[in-house]
Amino acid sequence: MQSTRVEDFKLESWLPYWLSADDLIAGLAALAVLIAAVAIWQALRGRNPFERRYTEIALRRESLRAEALGTRRGRQRITAASLMSQVVTRLNLLRSQHAHEARLLLAQAGMRSNEVMIRYLFARVAMPFVFGAVVVSDTYGAQMLPIPDKFRMFAALGAAVLGFFAPDLFIKNLVKKRSHQMELGLPDALDLLVICAEAGLSLDAALIRVSRELEQTWPELSEEFGMTAAELTYLPERKAAFENLNARTNMSSIRGVVNTLLQTARFGTPLAQSLRILAAEFREARITRAEEKAARLPAMLTVPMILFILPTLFIVLLGPAVLSIADTFSKKNTAPASTVSRTGPRGGNEPAPRSTVTERPSEPARSAAPP
């Protein structure tokens, strides 16, 4: 049985029929250039969300001003945003009950513009068709996915269901990450609120000051406190601003802070002492969660250790022994075919020397002739 050599390996045998090695190399090179460009753009762009938003608002204002001052009104262009808006408007998705829940979910993810709402609703409608079309085109075309012929229809239906839930899962993942960041920065924010309250600032001024100080370190929490401070200035009831904060965050820790602030405003209890107690409780809760994760770590490492570490350890320890045993049993006998030993007495009690005569089976026997 001949072993496969490295020189016999061909990349074309592992690629689909429609993809050559040159195309694969060119595509990988283009992907590397694209990733490098995105990395450079991410490194060079501004990290301050308020500055980016202010720049977007300024650009939008200039574009609206240019459209208003323009004398000629050209033909309206059909863009992707306008197409999404037309589809969502004709299907009357903005007035449905799902739209209200989606707006709350997007607000928890930090997305509050109407354009994001339209894109989300359009994605919920379009993604099932896109995922199903991709699977169907792959099964009848390139066949990149290993799907049997009798399961093509089920694969397309499964892809459509996945496309329906994919936008919701993506937004919920963003909400989870944002909530985690706010959980980490909440004790620091409460400490700053305590300092501001002890310095004599009101609640509105303290929230504005804390929002300004947390702008670089915890931008998510800074944004929420800034919006709450703005709502406290123009809403008729202060309770509505705090309820909006609860709805935008949907976090138990924020609800505790809001309840403390409402009780302080209602019963006149000292604000600084209540916030200091809350900050200590949140820090203890964070330490407790870290200890719980550390306690769960041995149980969580059991399965990866069984699957990845123990097989490698067995191979390293038992591999040489197994190879030596296999060599011992597979070794062929290379000794001579037959040996003849002749011994005889020499005289007296001396042992006779042994003479060994090796017979060669391959040579023919020779008859001894008299001289």
N, C-alpha and C positions, 0 to 999 in steps of 0.2 A: 504493500500500500504506500503510495508516494505521498509525502507531506507537501502541503501547500507552501510555496515560497513567497517571500515578500515581492519578488520581481514579477510574480504572476498576478498580483492584485491589479485590477483595473477599476477605476472610478466609474467608468461608463456603465459597468454592469450593475451598479447600485443606484443609478439615477433613472428617473422616468424616461420614456422614449422621446418626450418632447423637450427635454432639458439636456444640453450638452455640458461638458466640463468647462468650456470657455465661458458659456453663459452663466454658469454657477460662480465662477471666479469673478466675473464682471459684476454680478449681482451682490456678492459679498463685499467687493471693494466699494460699490456705491452705497451699501448699507453702512460701512465703516465711515465713509465721508459724511453721510447724513447724521450719524450719531455724534461725530466730532463737531459738526456745525451746531447741533442742538445743545451739546455741552458748552460750547463757547457762548452761545446765545444765553443760556441759563446763567453762566458766570458773569456775563456783562450787563444783564438787565438789572433794573433796580429791585431791591429786595423789600422796599417799603410798600405795603399794599395801599396805603393812603396816597402816596405820591403817584403810583400807577393809576389809581382811580381818579385822582385829580387831573392827570394828563388825559385820560380817556374822556372825562367830562369836558375839558377844554377843547379837545379835538372835535367832539360832538357838537359843541356850541359853535365852533368855527364853520363846520360843515352846514349846520342849519342856517347860519347867517349867510353863507355863500348861496345856498338854495333860495333864501328869501330875497336876496338882492339881485339874483339873476333875472335878466329880462326875457331870455328865451327859456322856454320849458321844453326840454327834449322828451323824447319818448321814454316812458318808464321802463327801466331795466328789470328783468326778472332774475333776482338773485336767490341764493339758497335760503336766506333768512325770510324773504318774502314768500317763497314757495312753502316753507314750513308754516308760516303764519296763515296762509290761505287754506292749507289743509286742516290745520287745527281749528280755524274759524268755521269752515264749512261743516266739519264734523261736530261742532258745538262742544268741544272738549273743555273749554275754559269755564263753562258754567255747570259742569257736572260735579257730583259729590267727590269724585276722585281728584278733581283739580284742587279742591281745598286741602285734602290730605297731602297731595303732592307739593303744594305751596309750603305747608308746614315742614315737610321733609327737606325741601330745598333750603328753607330758612335755617334749619338745624345744621345743614351742611355749609352754611355761609354764602348761599346763592339766593339773592333776593330780587334780581332784575326780572322783568317780564320776558326778555329774550331767552333767558335760561329756562323759564317755565315753558315757553313754546317749544324749545328744543327737546326738553324732557318728554313732553306729551307726544311730540312727533316721533321721538325714538321709541316710545312704548307702542306706537302704532306700526312703525316701519320695520323695526328690528326683527320681528318674527318672519316677515317676508324675506328680509335680507339673509337671515341665517338659513332659512329653508332653501332659498335659491342657491346659496353657496354650496350646500350639501348636495342638492340635486345636480348642479353643474359639475361638481367633482365626481360624483358617481357615474355620470355619463360622459365625462371628458377626461380630465387628467388622472383621476383615480388616485389621489394622494392619500386619502383615508382608506384604511382596510375594512371596508364595509361589504359584506356579502350581498349578492344580488337579491336574495329574498327578504333582506332587511332594509332595503333602500327607502321604502315608504315610511317605516317606523323611524329610521334615522332622520328623515326630513321633518317628521312631526316632532321628534325630540328636539331638533335644532330650532324649530319654530317656538316651542315652549321655552327653551333656553333664551332665545332672543326676546321673548316677552318679559322675562324676569331679569334679564341682564342689566337694563338701566336702573331698576330698583335696587339690585344688589350693589351696583357701583356707587349709587348715592348713599346707601346705608354704610358702605365701607368708609366713605368720606366723613359721614356723621360720626362714626365710631372713632376715627382718628382725631377729628376735631374735639370731640368730647374728652378724649384722653389728654390732649394738650391742655385743655382748660382745667382738667382735674389736677394736672401737675402745677399749673401756675396759680391756682386759687389760693393756697396758703400765703404766697408772697403778696398777692393782691389784698388779702385781708390784713396783712401786717401794714401795708401802706395805708389802707383805710383807717386802721387804728391810729397811725401817726398823724394822719390828716385830721381825724376827729379830735385827738388830744391837742392839736395845734389850734383848734377853734374853728375849723372850716365846717360849712354846712354839708349835708349829704350830697347835694347837687355839685357843689364845688369839689368835694372830695372825690366823687366819681370821675369828674373831668380831669382832675390832677392825676389820679391813678391810671386812667386811660392813657394819658400822655406819657407817664413813666413806663408803662408796660408795652409801649408801642413797638419797641425793638425786640424785647425778650419773648413776650407772649402776645402776639398780634391778635389771635382769636379772642382772647379774653378782653383785650383792650378795645376791640371793636364792639363787643357786647356792652361793656360798661359805657362806652361813648354814646351808643344808641339809647341806652337807658337814661343817661343824663340828659340827652336831647328830648326824650319823651317826657321826662319829668317837668320840663319847662313849658310845654304847650298842651299836654293832656289835662282835661279838667279834674281827673282824679289820679292821685299818685299810685293808687293800687293798680290801676290799669297798666301803668308802665312796668310795674314789677310782674304782673301776670303775663305781659308780653315777653319779658325776659325769661320767664319759665317756659313759655311756649317755644321760644327760639332755641333754647338749650336742651330742655327735657332731661335735666340732670338732677339727681337727688341732692347733691351738695349745693347746687344753685338754689334749689327750693328751700333748703335749710337757711341759706343766707337771706333769701327773700322773706321768709317767715320771721326771721330775727329782725330785719329792718322794719317790717310792718308792726311787729309787737313793740319795737322801740318807739316808732312814731305814734302808736296808739296809747301805750301806757306810760311813756316818758322814762323808760329805763335807760341807763347809761349806754350809749352806743359803743364806746371804745371797749368797755369791759366785755360786752356780748360778742363783739367781733374778735377779741383776743381769745376768748374761750373757743369760738368756732375755729379759728386758725389752729389752735393746739389740737382740737379734735380731728381736723382734717390731716394734720401731720401724723398723728398717731394712726389714723386709718390708712394713710399711705405706707407707713412702716409695717402695719399689720398685713397689708396686701403683699408687700415685698417678702415678708416672712412666710406667708402662705405659698407664694410661688416657689420659694426656696425649699419648703417642706414637700411640695409636690414634685420637685425635680427628680428625686431618685425613682419614683414610680413612673414618671414620664420617660426617663432614660432607659427603662428596662427593655421596651420593645426595640428601640434603635440599637441597643447593645446586643440583643439576641440576633437581630437581622444583619448587622454590619460588622460588629467588633468580634463576637465569638467565632464566626466562621473564619475570619482572617487569622485569629489566634490559633485555632485548630490547624489551619493549613501550615502556619509557621512552625508549630510544635510537632505535629504528627507527619508533616510532609516528608522530611528526610527519612524517618523510619519506614514509612510506606514505600518510598522509592527504593530503599535498600532491601526490603523484603521482596519487592517485585523483581529486583535484579537477581537476588539469590534464587528464586524459583524459576526464573527464565534463563539462567545460565546453563549452557549445554556442557555435556561431559566431553572434555578434550583429551582424556587419558588414552594410552595405547590400547589396542584391541585385546591383546592377551600377553601375559608374561609367564615364563617358565623358570622356576627356581630349582636348582639341583644342589643337593647337599650330600656329603658322604664322609665316612670316618677317615681320618688321616693316619691314624696310628696312635696307640696309647690312649690317653684320656684327653688329648687335646681336641678341642672342637674343630671340626672341619670348616674350612672357609666356604662361603656361599658363592656360587657362581650363577650368574643370571644370564640366561640366553633369551634374547628377544626374537621371536619368530615374526618374519615378515610375510603376511598372508598374500601380499601382492606379487611376490616373486615366485616363480615355479620351482618345485623341488628338483634338485640336481642329484643324479645318481653318481655314487662314488665309483670311479674306474680304477682298476689295478695299474700300478705304474709299469 
